[in-house]
């Protein structure tokens, strides 16, 4: 009876079963160690021994949310001129991709033929200076004239032209040309009986100056805001302006100065002009006042 009872209590009754049990035990331990190693090497740690406390990682975490989506340029770095395709994709496609405001679509030979016949120099001049509903430099004043010319070549060559893309000027020749072209700063006229102040500069127009706003509207804004081109709210159209006015004056100023691209249309920075920010704000005030 005693031997039979012991047999029921132990499942290892032979040396072979003992060897299998020991081997299985060690196999389980080895598999567990392997899994722990895989877990430790694949899962990044958040404390000591990781990169989470490095200066770069900390700076990324505490970076202001307002900086997200903005690229900061080094103004002292030499400018890298963009290709025609890059300029087209970033600036010109808004109108020349859809034919908005009567712009000839890129690749439409019939729409471009008459324009190509005017010649390369005329096309570039119109693109740089603007013509009719076409704002100067496509509404991007940061573009270099050569970049605009390259975009013209890119679009026209897709439509039957065979223009040669302009090369960047030599660095040595570019500096003197820029120095010679830079205009001298204008000084305000001295008031009679008052000695002029050294280094005095002209006082810019302030927002709310209806005359400055009206002047800028007639020279830069009227092309789109009179006919409603590219989704622009028409001058005096209260219904179209109401939701925009509801956004607040500061938002309208920012969109007008920096440019804006939304579902309803495209607004180039400063309407494609090089006017000072104060005049742009005055033009916004002028249009808002007419829509109230």
C-alpha positions as CSV (number, residue, x, y, z in Angstrom):
1,X,0.0,0.0,0.0
2,X,2.9,2.4,0.8
3,X,4.6,1.9,-2.6
4,X,1.3,2.4,-4.5
5,X,0.6,5.6,-2.6
6,X,4.1,7.1,-3.5
7,X,3.6,6.2,-7.2
8,X,0.4,8.3,-7.3
9,X,2.2,11.4,-5.7
10,X,5.2,11.6,-8.1
11,X,5.0,11.9,-11.9
12,X,8.8,11.2,-12.4
13,X,9.2,7.6,-12.0
14,X,12.1,6.8,-14.4
15,X,15.5,8.4,-15.1
16,X,14.4,9.3,-18.6
17,X,11.4,11.3,-17.2
18,X,13.8,13.1,-14.8
19,X,16.1,14.1,-17.7
20,X,13.1,15.4,-19.8
21,X,11.8,17.4,-16.8
22,X,15.2,19.0,-16.1
23,X,15.7,19.8,-19.8
24,X,12.3,21.3,-20.1
25,X,12.9,23.5,-17.0
26,X,16.1,24.9,-18.4
27,X,14.4,25.4,-21.8
28,X,11.7,27.5,-20.2
29,X,14.4,29.6,-18.4
30,X,16.4,30.2,-21.6
31,X,13.2,31.2,-23.5
32,X,12.3,33.6,-20.7
33,X,15.8,35.2,-20.8
34,X,15.6,35.6,-24.6
35,X,12.2,37.3,-24.4
36,X,13.5,39.7,-21.6
37,X,16.4,40.7,-23.8
38,X,14.2,41.3,-26.8
39,X,11.9,43.4,-24.7
40,X,14.7,45.4,-23.1
41,X,16.4,46.2,-26.5
42,X,13.3,47.1,-28.5
43,X,11.4,49.2,-26.0
44,X,13.1,52.6,-25.6
45,X,13.6,53.5,-22.0
46,X,12.4,56.8,-20.6
47,X,14.8,57.3,-17.8
48,X,18.6,57.1,-17.2
49,X,20.5,55.3,-19.9
50,X,18.2,56.7,-22.7
51,X,18.3,59.8,-25.0
52,X,15.2,61.2,-23.4
53,X,17.2,63.5,-21.1
54,X,19.6,64.8,-23.7
55,X,19.7,68.5,-24.4
56,X,18.3,68.0,-27.8
57,X,15.4,65.9,-26.6
58,X,14.5,68.3,-23.8
59,X,14.7,71.3,-26.2
60,X,12.3,69.5,-28.6
61,X,9.8,68.8,-25.8
62,X,9.8,72.4,-24.5
63,X,9.7,74.0,-27.9
64,X,6.8,76.4,-28.1
65,X,3.8,75.0,-30.0
66,X,3.6,78.3,-31.9
67,X,6.8,77.5,-33.7
68,X,5.4,74.4,-35.3
69,X,5.0,74.6,-39.0
70,X,7.3,77.7,-39.4
71,X,10.7,77.5,-41.0
72,X,13.3,80.1,-39.8
73,X,15.8,81.2,-42.4
74,X,19.3,82.4,-41.8
75,X,19.2,85.8,-43.4
76,X,23.0,85.8,-43.6
77,X,23.2,82.5,-45.5
78,X,23.6,82.7,-49.3
79,X,20.3,82.2,-51.1
80,X,19.9,79.0,-53.0
81,X,17.9,79.7,-56.1
82,X,15.0,77.3,-56.7
83,X,14.3,75.5,-59.9
84,X,11.4,76.4,-62.1
85,X,9.5,73.4,-61.1
86,X,9.9,74.1,-57.4
87,X,8.7,77.7,-57.9
88,X,5.7,76.5,-59.9
89,X,4.7,73.9,-57.4
90,X,5.0,76.4,-54.5
91,X,3.6,79.6,-56.0
92,X,2.3,79.4,-59.5
93,X,0.2,76.2,-59.4
94,X,-2.6,78.0,-57.4
95,X,-3.7,79.8,-60.6
96,X,-1.8,78.1,-63.5
97,X,-2.8,74.6,-62.3
98,X,-6.5,75.3,-62.3
99,X,-6.8,78.2,-64.7
100,X,-8.1,80.6,-62.0
101,X,-8.5,84.3,-63.0
102,X,-7.9,83.4,-66.7
103,X,-4.4,82.1,-66.1
104,X,-3.2,79.8,-68.8
105,X,-2.8,76.2,-67.5
106,X,0.6,74.7,-67.6
107,X,0.8,72.3,-70.5
108,X,-2.1,74.0,-72.4
109,X,-0.4,74.8,-75.7
110,X,-3.4,76.6,-77.2
111,X,-3.7,78.9,-74.2
112,X,0.0,79.7,-74.2
113,X,0.7,80.0,-77.9
114,X,-0.2,83.7,-78.2
115,X,1.8,84.5,-75.0
116,X,4.8,82.6,-76.2
117,X,4.7,84.6,-79.4
118,X,5.3,87.7,-77.3
119,X,8.8,86.4,-76.5
120,X,10.8,85.4,-73.5
121,X,11.6,88.9,-72.3
122,X,8.0,90.1,-72.3
123,X,6.7,87.0,-70.5
124,X,9.4,87.4,-67.8
125,X,8.6,91.1,-67.4
126,X,4.9,90.4,-67.0
127,X,5.6,87.7,-64.4
128,X,8.1,89.8,-62.4
129,X,6.1,93.1,-62.5
130,X,2.6,91.7,-62.7
131,X,-0.1,92.3,-65.3
132,X,-3.9,92.5,-65.0
133,X,-5.0,89.7,-62.5
134,X,-1.4,88.4,-62.4
135,X,0.3,89.8,-59.2
136,X,4.0,90.6,-59.3
137,X,6.1,87.5,-58.9
138,X,2.9,85.4,-58.5
139,X,2.3,87.1,-55.1
140,X,5.5,85.9,-53.6
141,X,7.8,89.0,-53.2
142,X,10.6,86.8,-51.7
143,X,11.3,85.2,-55.1
144,X,14.3,86.3,-57.0
145,X,13.8,87.5,-60.6
146,X,15.8,84.5,-61.8
147,X,13.5,82.1,-59.9
148,X,10.4,83.8,-61.5
149,X,12.1,83.5,-65.0
150,X,12.8,79.8,-64.4
151,X,9.1,79.2,-63.5
152,X,8.1,81.0,-66.7
153,X,10.5,78.7,-68.7
154,X,9.2,75.6,-66.9
155,X,5.5,76.4,-67.8
156,X,6.1,77.6,-71.3
157,X,8.4,74.7,-72.3
158,X,5.6,72.4,-71.3
159,X,3.3,74.2,-73.7
160,X,5.5,74.2,-76.8
161,X,8.2,76.8,-76.2
162,X,11.9,76.0,-76.2
163,X,13.3,78.6,-73.9
164,X,16.6,78.1,-72.0
165,X,16.4,78.2,-68.2
166,X,18.5,81.2,-67.0
167,X,21.7,80.5,-65.0
168,X,22.5,82.0,-61.7
169,X,24.9,85.0,-62.0
170,X,28.4,84.7,-60.7
171,X,28.9,85.6,-57.1
172,X,31.4,88.2,-57.9
173,X,29.2,89.9,-60.4
174,X,26.1,89.7,-58.3
175,X,27.3,91.7,-55.4
176,X,28.3,94.9,-57.3
177,X,25.1,94.8,-59.3
178,X,23.0,94.6,-56.1
179,X,25.0,97.4,-54.5
180,X,24.4,99.6,-57.5
181,X,20.7,98.8,-57.7
182,X,20.1,99.5,-54.0
183,X,18.3,102.8,-53.7
184,X,19.4,105.3,-51.1
185,X,17.0,105.7,-48.2
186,X,14.7,108.6,-48.6
187,X,14.7,111.3,-46.0
188,X,11.6,113.3,-45.1
189,X,11.5,116.9,-46.1
190,X,12.6,119.3,-43.3
191,X,10.0,121.5,-41.9
192,X,10.7,125.2,-42.5
193,X,12.5,126.8,-39.6
194,X,13.4,123.4,-38.1
195,X,16.9,121.9,-38.6
196,X,17.0,118.5,-40.0
197,X,17.7,115.6,-37.7
198,X,20.7,113.4,-38.6
199,X,19.6,109.9,-39.7
200,X,15.9,110.8,-39.6
201,X,13.6,108.4,-41.5
202,X,10.2,108.9,-43.0
203,X,7.3,108.0,-40.7
204,X,5.4,105.1,-42.2
205,X,1.7,105.2,-42.7
206,X,-0.3,103.8,-39.8
207,X,-3.2,101.4,-39.9
208,X,-6.5,103.1,-40.2
209,X,-5.1,105.7,-42.7
210,X,-8.0,105.5,-45.2
211,X,-6.0,107.3,-47.9
212,X,-3.1,104.9,-47.7
213,X,-5.5,101.9,-47.6
214,X,-7.5,103.2,-50.6
215,X,-4.3,103.8,-52.6
216,X,-3.0,100.3,-52.0
217,X,-6.4,98.8,-52.7
218,X,-6.5,100.5,-56.1
219,X,-3.0,99.4,-57.0
220,X,-2.7,95.9,-55.6
221,X,-6.0,94.5,-54.1
222,X,-8.5,95.6,-56.7
223,X,-7.4,92.9,-59.2
224,X,-8.9,90.1,-57.1
225,X,-11.2,91.8,-54.6
226,X,-13.2,93.7,-57.3
227,X,-14.0,90.6,-59.4
228,X,-13.9,87.9,-56.7
229,X,-10.9,86.2,-58.3
230,X,-9.4,83.1,-56.6
231,X,-12.1,83.2,-54.0
232,X,-11.4,86.7,-52.8
233,X,-14.4,88.4,-51.2
234,X,-15.6,91.2,-53.4
235,X,-15.2,94.8,-52.2
236,X,-18.4,95.8,-50.3
237,X,-19.9,92.3,-50.3
238,X,-21.2,92.2,-46.7
239,X,-22.2,88.5,-46.9
240,X,-18.7,87.4,-48.1
241,X,-16.8,89.5,-45.6
242,X,-19.0,88.7,-42.6
243,X,-17.3,85.4,-41.6
244,X,-13.9,86.9,-42.2
245,X,-14.6,89.9,-40.1
246,X,-15.8,87.6,-37.4
247,X,-12.2,86.1,-37.2
248,X,-10.9,89.4,-35.8
249,X,-8.8,92.2,-37.1
250,X,-5.5,90.6,-36.1
251,X,-6.3,87.5,-38.1
252,X,-7.2,89.5,-41.1
253,X,-4.0,91.5,-40.8
254,X,-1.9,88.3,-40.5
255,X,-3.5,86.7,-43.6
256,X,-3.1,89.8,-45.6
257,X,0.6,90.3,-44.7
258,X,1.8,86.7,-44.7
259,X,-0.6,85.3,-47.2
260,X,-3.2,82.6,-46.7
261,X,-4.4,79.5,-48.6
262,X,-7.7,78.0,-47.6
263,X,-10.5,76.0,-49.1
264,X,-12.2,79.1,-50.5
265,X,-9.2,80.6,-52.2
266,X,-5.7,81.9,-52.2
267,X,-4.3,85.2,-50.8
268,X,-0.7,86.0,-51.8
269,X,1.4,87.8,-49.2
270,X,0.6,91.6,-49.3
271,X,-1.5,91.0,-52.4
272,X,1.7,90.5,-54.4
273,X,2.9,94.0,-53.5
274,X,6.0,95.2,-51.5
275,X,4.0,97.7,-49.5
276,X,4.9,98.2,-45.8
277,X,2.8,96.3,-43.3
278,X,1.1,99.4,-42.1
279,X,-0.3,100.2,-45.5
280,X,-1.5,96.6,-45.9
281,X,-3.3,96.9,-42.6
282,X,-4.8,100.2,-43.8
283,X,-6.0,98.5,-47.0
284,X,-7.7,95.8,-44.8
285,X,-9.4,98.4,-42.7
286,X,-10.5,100.2,-45.9
287,X,-12.2,97.0,-47.3
288,X,-13.6,96.0,-43.9
289,X,-15.2,99.4,-43.4
290,X,-16.8,99.1,-46.9
291,X,-18.3,95.7,-45.9
292,X,-19.9,96.8,-42.6
